[in-house]
């Protein structure tokens, strides 16, 4: 699986779990649950998933920036 997909799924999973816990169990309003889940999801993924984040960034940086070659762009 591509590294950026793995990292995205981890972040979405953290967000969904925290949101479900806050909204479902503690009955916090949806917008506040989403805000807290987003902040916690970012923090947890930043602190604990550095290897996955670096792999995702490396795979995205390795992609070519354009499908047009230099010769086609000039002429």
N, C-alpha and C positions, 0 to 999 in steps of 0.2 A: 504494500500500500504506500502511496506517496506520503512523504513526511508532512506536508502541509495539510493533508486530509486528516492524518492522525492527530496533529496538534489542534486542528479546528474541532474535531470530535471531542477531544479532551475538554476544551474550553466550553463547548456547548453543553457537554455532560455535567460539568461543574455548575454552570449557570442553572440548568434545569433542576438539578438536585437541590441546590440551595433555594431556588424559587419555590419548588414544590414543598420543601420543608417549611419555609416562612409563610407561604400562602395557605397551604393545606393544613398544616399542623397548628401553627400559631395564629392563623387567621389575620395576618397583617394585610393591609390594603394592597391590591395588585401593583400599583405604580411604585409603592415603597418596597415591596418585595422584589420587583424587577431591578430597582436601583441598587439595593443591597446585594442582590445576587450578582449583578454586573461588577460591582466593586470587589466583592469577594472572589468571583471567578477570575478577574484580572490579577488580583493579588496572589492567589494560590498558583495560578499558571505561571506567573512571573517568578515566584520564589522557588517552586518545586519542579518545574518542567523545562529547565533551561536547555537540556540536551535536545528535546523535541523541538523547541523553538529555534535553536541554532540550525538544526537539520532542515527545518522548514524554510528558514531564510536562505540557507545555502542552495536548496533545490530551486527556489524561486529566482535567486540571483544567477544561477547557471543557465537559465533559459535565455534564448536570443531575444533582443529587444525589438527586432523587426524582421518580418519575413522577406523584405525587399533587400537584395544585395546592394553593395555600394555601386557596382557597375550599372544596375538598373536605375538607381536613383539619379545618377548623373546624366544618363542619356535618354 
